[in-house]
Structure formats: structure tokens, C-alpha cells
Amino acid sequence: MTLASLSLVVLASFFHAGWNLLAKRAASVGPVFVFAYNLIACVAYAPWVLYLLAQGRIIWTSAGIGFVLLSGVIHLAYSLCLQRGYQVADLSVVYPIARGTGPMLSSIGAFLILGETPTGTGLLGLALVVAGLLLIATQGRLAAFTRPGGQAGLRWGTATGGLIAGYTVVDAYAVKALGIAPVVLDWFSNLLRFFLLLLLVLTNPRRAIESMRGHWWTAIGVGLLSPLSYILVLAALTGGAPLSLVAPMREMSMMVGALMGMLILREKVGPWRLVGCGVLVAGVILLSAS
């Protein structure tokens, strides 16, 4: 993996952790919040996509359209699942479980579907990344999952992780094999989600407007950061970085999230979380070197 690709994935991790912290704060709004930040994303990134359209750089094929539609549906399920998880459980449980489950499944998908060859160093790095995430989530105590919301967080986190694996493999194929520009794939995926969620909002628009009161600035933050964090990852894939390394390396965002929780939210960070961060960093180093 080149230094440029590594830099893109690291930067994406900071953006990803940031928008998840914002999404957690608006967890009570539910699907309407997902609709709101998809609206922001569609408006904010439209000029970039329109520019590419005007330059004639977008060539549509039936396979490309199919993958864009599939990506949009999986991303919608992911967004709703994640937001529901944040409603019923702690960020420190849902987020790491989702991010830990995703790379395992997406790496398997890369090996089986995309034909990427696993290496011993890469597999060890992946194992360390997952182990680090679990230490951060549980602080070395499996009993953390027995607390109120712990099991719910495990269920929703695992389901979200499965969807992460699904869209990671689908989108990687779209940008690597079909040559779809990352921003184009993400924007049309957002547009599809917008229209699907619009049907829900129109059933009771007054209630939707009321539920978003006080949350629009948060939606703007998520709407800007969420697509950007993913576009950077897709750009790394377009640059030739293998999915089996990019997918687990993205999970260093959990380390960033833990640090943000300590520095910004003043959360207590015990020794096991610090150990988990160290294990996770070691895993990332091994993955980048494999």
C-alpha cells in the first residue's frame, strides 16, 4: 500500500469517528435524521458530480447502474441499523462491534470474490485490529455486554457490521472493476436513499420537522463528513490499494473515537482501553506493511 493511500485511509478514520459522534447525539431522531443528513450530502456534493457529468467523465453501463442501486439499498439499511443501535445502546459498544465485524467479513469477501491473496502478516494484523477493538469496547471485561444495552448493542453492532462488509465489497468492485468515480457512486447512492426515505417523511412532514428541531447543525456535520470519509476510502481503492488491507485499516477510527471521547466528551479511559489502542495501532502497522 502506498503512502498516499495510507494517508487517505487515516484521514478518513478521523472524519468517520467525528460523524459517528455527531450521529450518536441525534440518535433519538431516528430515520428522519438519516433523511436530513442525506439531503445535506446530496446538496453539498452535487456541484462536484455535475462537474464530472459536464466533463463527460461518467459512462453508464447496466452493470454500473445495478451496482449503484445495490450500494444505495445496502447503505440505507446500514444507516438505519446504526441509528437504531445508537438509540438502544452506548456508542462505545455499537461502534466498535460494528467496525470490528465489518473488516472480518469484508476481508473474507475480498479473498473469495475479488481474488485477493491473504498474507500471514495481513491476517495477523487483522486479528490484532479486531482484538484491539474488543478491548476498547469492553475494557477487558466481557461482562460489559451484560449491562443494560450491552446485548442490544452487540446485536445491532453485529448487524451493522454485516452491512458494512456488504457495501464495502460491492463498492470496491464498483470503483475498481467498473471504474465508477468514488464521488459519483456515493452521491447517487445518497440520492437513492433520499428518495426512499422521503416517502417516510411525507407520511407526517410536520412531525419530521418537529423532530429535527435543534438537530440541523448536527445533520450538516454528518452530511458533510460521512460522504467525505467514504470517498477518501474509495479513492484509496481506486489508487490500487487492496480491499483486504483498506477495510481493516479503516477500523483505526475506533481508536480515534476513543481519543475523541476522552478529550472532547471527557469520558473515562481506563488502562484496558489504552491497551486496546496499542493493540489496534500494532495491527494497523502490520496491515500497512503486508
C-alpha positions as CSV (number, residue, x, y, z in Angstrom):
1,M,0.0,0.0,0.0
2,T,1.4,3.4,-1.0
3,L,1.9,6.3,1.5
4,A,-0.8,8.3,-0.4
5,S,-3.4,5.5,0.0
6,L,-2.4,5.1,3.7
7,S,-2.8,8.8,4.3
8,L,-6.3,8.8,2.7
9,V,-7.5,6.0,4.9
10,V,-6.0,7.6,8.1
11,L,-7.7,10.9,7.3
12,A,-11.0,9.1,6.6
13,S,-10.8,7.5,10.0
14,F,-10.8,10.9,11.7
15,F,-13.8,12.1,9.7
16,H,-15.6,8.8,10.3
17,A,-15.2,8.9,14.0
18,G,-16.3,12.5,14.0
19,W,-19.5,12.0,12.2
20,N,-20.4,9.0,14.3
21,L,-20.0,11.1,17.5
22,L,-22.5,13.6,15.9
23,A,-24.9,10.8,14.9
24,K,-24.9,9.5,18.4
25,R,-26.0,12.9,19.7
26,A,-29.1,12.8,17.4
27,A,-29.9,9.1,18.0
28,S,-33.4,10.0,19.3
29,V,-34.5,11.4,16.0
30,G,-34.1,8.1,14.2
31,P,-34.8,7.7,10.4
32,V,-35.7,11.3,10.0
33,F,-32.2,12.3,10.9
34,V,-30.8,9.9,8.3
35,F,-33.0,11.6,5.8
36,A,-31.8,15.0,6.9
37,Y,-28.1,14.3,6.5
38,N,-28.6,12.5,3.2
39,L,-30.4,15.7,2.0
40,I,-27.4,17.7,3.1
41,A,-25.0,15.3,1.4
42,C,-26.9,15.4,-1.9
43,V,-26.9,19.2,-2.0
44,A,-23.3,19.7,-0.8
45,Y,-21.7,17.3,-3.3
46,A,-23.9,18.0,-6.3
47,P,-21.6,20.6,-7.8
48,W,-18.7,18.0,-7.9
49,V,-20.9,15.4,-9.6
50,L,-22.3,17.9,-12.0
51,Y,-18.8,19.0,-13.0
52,L,-17.9,15.4,-13.8
53,L,-21.1,15.0,-15.8
54,A,-20.3,18.2,-17.7
55,Q,-16.8,16.9,-18.5
56,G,-18.3,13.7,-19.9
57,R,-16.3,11.5,-17.4
58,I,-19.2,9.4,-16.4
59,I,-20.0,6.5,-18.6
60,W,-23.1,4.4,-17.5
61,T,-23.4,0.7,-18.1
62,S,-26.2,-1.7,-17.0
63,A,-23.7,-3.2,-14.5
64,G,-22.7,0.2,-13.2
65,I,-26.4,1.2,-12.6
66,G,-27.1,-2.1,-10.9
67,F,-24.2,-1.7,-8.5
68,V,-25.1,1.9,-7.7
69,L,-28.7,0.8,-6.9
70,L,-27.4,-2.2,-4.8
71,S,-25.0,0.1,-3.0
72,G,-27.8,2.6,-2.2
73,V,-30.0,-0.1,-0.7
74,I,-27.3,-1.6,1.5
75,H,-26.1,1.9,2.7
76,L,-29.7,2.8,3.6
77,A,-30.1,-0.4,5.7
78,Y,-26.7,0.3,7.3
79,S,-27.6,3.9,8.2
80,L,-31.0,2.9,9.7
81,C,-29.4,0.0,11.6
82,L,-26.6,2.1,13.0
83,Q,-29.0,4.9,14.1
84,R,-31.3,2.3,15.8
85,G,-28.3,0.9,17.6
86,Y,-27.4,4.3,18.9
87,Q,-30.9,4.6,20.2
88,V,-30.8,1.5,22.4
89,A,-27.1,1.2,23.4
90,D,-23.9,3.1,24.0
91,L,-21.6,4.4,21.3
92,S,-18.7,2.5,23.0
93,V,-20.5,-0.8,22.4
94,V,-22.2,-0.4,19.0
95,Y,-19.5,1.4,17.2
96,P,-16.5,-1.0,17.9
97,I,-18.6,-4.1,17.4
98,A,-19.8,-2.8,14.0
99,R,-16.4,-1.7,13.0
100,G,-14.8,-5.0,14.2
101,T,-17.3,-7.3,12.5
102,G,-17.1,-5.4,9.2
103,P,-13.5,-5.9,8.3
104,M,-13.5,-9.6,9.1
105,L,-16.4,-10.2,6.7
106,S,-15.2,-7.7,4.1
107,S,-11.7,-9.2,4.0
108,I,-13.3,-12.7,3.6
109,G,-15.3,-11.2,0.7
110,A,-12.2,-9.7,-0.8
111,F,-10.4,-13.1,-0.7
112,L,-13.4,-15.1,-2.1
113,I,-15.0,-12.6,-4.5
114,L,-12.2,-10.2,-5.6
115,G,-9.5,-12.9,-5.6
116,E,-7.1,-11.0,-3.3
117,T,-4.5,-13.3,-1.7
118,P,-4.2,-13.1,2.1
119,T,-0.7,-12.9,3.7
120,G,0.4,-14.1,7.1
121,T,1.2,-10.6,8.2
122,G,-2.1,-9.2,6.9
123,L,-4.1,-11.9,8.8
124,L,-2.1,-11.2,12.0
125,G,-2.7,-7.5,11.6
126,L,-6.4,-8.1,11.1
127,A,-6.6,-10.3,14.2
128,L,-4.8,-7.6,16.3
129,V,-7.2,-4.9,14.9
130,V,-10.3,-6.9,16.0
131,A,-8.7,-7.7,19.4
132,G,-7.9,-4.1,20.0
133,L,-11.5,-3.0,19.1
134,L,-12.9,-5.5,21.6
135,L,-10.6,-4.4,24.3
136,I,-11.6,-0.8,23.7
137,A,-15.3,-1.8,23.8
138,T,-15.3,-4.0,26.9
139,Q,-12.3,-2.5,28.8
140,G,-11.1,-6.1,29.3
141,R,-14.4,-7.2,30.8
142,L,-16.8,-9.4,28.8
143,A,-19.4,-8.6,31.4
144,A,-19.7,-5.2,29.6
145,F,-22.1,-6.9,27.3
146,T,-24.4,-7.9,30.2
147,R,-25.0,-4.3,31.2
148,P,-28.3,-2.5,30.1
149,G,-28.0,-2.1,26.4
150,G,-25.0,-4.3,26.1
151,Q,-26.7,-7.2,24.4
152,A,-28.7,-4.9,22.3
153,G,-25.6,-3.1,21.3
154,L,-24.0,-6.4,20.4
155,R,-26.9,-7.4,18.2
156,W,-27.2,-4.1,16.4
157,G,-23.5,-3.7,16.1
158,T,-23.1,-7.1,14.5
159,A,-25.9,-6.5,12.1
160,T,-24.4,-3.1,11.2
161,G,-21.0,-4.8,10.7
162,G,-22.5,-7.3,8.3
163,L,-23.9,-4.4,6.2
164,I,-20.6,-2.7,6.3
165,A,-19.0,-5.8,4.9
166,G,-21.7,-5.9,2.2
167,Y,-21.4,-2.4,0.9
168,T,-17.6,-2.4,1.2
169,V,-17.3,-5.4,-1.2
170,V,-20.0,-4.0,-3.5
171,D,-18.5,-0.5,-3.7
172,A,-14.9,-1.8,-4.0
173,Y,-16.0,-3.8,-7.1
174,A,-17.8,-0.8,-8.5
175,V,-14.8,1.5,-8.3
176,K,-12.0,-1.0,-9.0
177,A,-13.6,-3.2,-11.6
178,L,-16.3,-1.0,-13.2
179,G,-14.3,2.3,-12.9
180,I,-17.1,4.3,-11.3
181,A,-15.7,7.5,-9.7
182,P,-16.0,7.4,-5.9
183,V,-17.9,10.7,-5.5
184,V,-20.3,9.6,-8.2
185,L,-21.0,6.2,-6.6
186,D,-21.5,7.8,-3.2
187,W,-23.7,10.7,-4.4
188,F,-26.1,8.6,-6.5
189,S,-26.3,6.1,-3.5
190,N,-27.2,9.1,-1.3
191,L,-29.8,10.3,-3.8
192,L,-31.4,6.9,-3.8
193,R,-31.6,6.8,0.0
194,F,-33.0,10.3,-0.1
195,F,-36.0,9.4,-2.3
196,L,-36.6,6.1,-0.4
197,L,-36.7,8.0,3.0
198,L,-38.7,10.9,1.5
199,L,-41.7,8.5,1.4
200,L,-41.4,8.0,5.1
201,V,-41.0,11.7,5.8
202,L,-44.1,12.7,3.7
203,T,-46.3,10.4,5.7
204,N,-46.1,13.0,8.6
205,P,-44.0,16.0,7.5
206,R,-45.0,18.2,10.5
207,R,-43.7,15.5,12.9
208,A,-40.5,15.2,10.9
209,I,-39.8,18.9,11.0
210,E,-40.5,19.0,14.7
211,S,-38.2,16.0,15.5
212,M,-35.4,17.8,13.7
213,R,-35.7,20.9,15.8
214,G,-32.2,21.7,17.2
215,H,-30.5,18.9,15.2
216,W,-29.9,20.6,11.8
217,W,-26.4,21.7,12.6
218,T,-25.6,18.1,13.6
219,A,-27.2,16.9,10.3
220,I,-25.0,19.3,8.4
221,G,-21.9,18.0,10.1
222,V,-22.8,14.4,9.3
223,G,-23.9,15.2,5.8
224,L,-20.5,16.7,5.0
225,L,-18.2,14.3,6.9
226,S,-19.9,11.0,6.2
227,P,-19.6,11.1,2.4
228,L,-16.1,12.6,2.6
229,S,-14.8,9.9,4.9
230,Y,-16.1,7.2,2.5
231,I,-15.0,9.0,-0.7
232,L,-11.4,9.1,0.7
233,V,-11.6,5.3,1.3
234,L,-12.9,4.6,-2.2
235,A,-10.2,6.9,-3.6
236,A,-7.6,4.7,-1.9
237,L,-9.1,1.7,-3.5
238,T,-9.2,3.4,-6.9
239,G,-5.5,4.1,-6.4
240,G,-4.8,0.4,-6.3
241,A,-4.9,-0.3,-2.5
242,P,-6.2,-3.8,-1.9
243,L,-9.6,-4.1,-0.1
244,S,-8.4,-6.8,2.3
245,L,-6.0,-4.1,3.8
246,V,-8.1,-1.0,3.4
247,A,-11.2,-2.5,5.1
248,P,-9.5,-3.4,8.4
249,M,-7.3,-0.3,8.4
250,R,-10.4,1.8,8.4
251,E,-11.1,0.4,11.8
252,M,-8.5,2.6,13.4
253,S,-11.3,5.1,13.5
254,M,-12.3,3.4,16.8
255,M,-9.0,4.4,18.3
256,V,-9.7,8.0,17.1
257,G,-13.2,7.8,18.6
258,A,-11.8,6.7,21.9
259,L,-9.4,9.6,22.0
260,M,-12.2,12.0,21.0
261,G,-14.4,10.6,23.8
262,M,-11.5,11.2,26.3
263,L,-10.5,14.7,25.1
264,I,-13.8,16.1,23.9
265,L,-16.5,14.3,25.8
266,R,-14.4,13.8,29.0
267,E,-15.1,10.1,29.1
268,K,-13.1,8.0,31.5
269,V,-10.5,5.9,29.6
270,G,-9.2,3.0,31.7
271,P,-5.9,1.0,31.2
272,W,-7.7,-1.7,29.1
273,R,-8.8,0.9,26.6
274,L,-5.3,2.2,26.3
275,V,-4.0,-1.3,25.8
276,G,-6.7,-1.8,23.2
277,C,-5.5,1.3,21.4
278,G,-1.9,0.0,21.4
279,V,-3.0,-3.4,20.1
280,L,-5.0,-1.7,17.4
281,V,-2.1,0.5,16.3
282,A,0.1,-2.6,16.1
283,G,-2.5,-4.2,13.9
284,V,-2.6,-1.2,11.6
285,I,1.2,-1.1,11.3
286,L,1.2,-4.8,10.3
287,L,-1.6,-4.3,7.8
288,S,0.2,-1.4,6.1
289,A,3.5,-3.4,6.0
290,S,2.0,-6.6,4.5
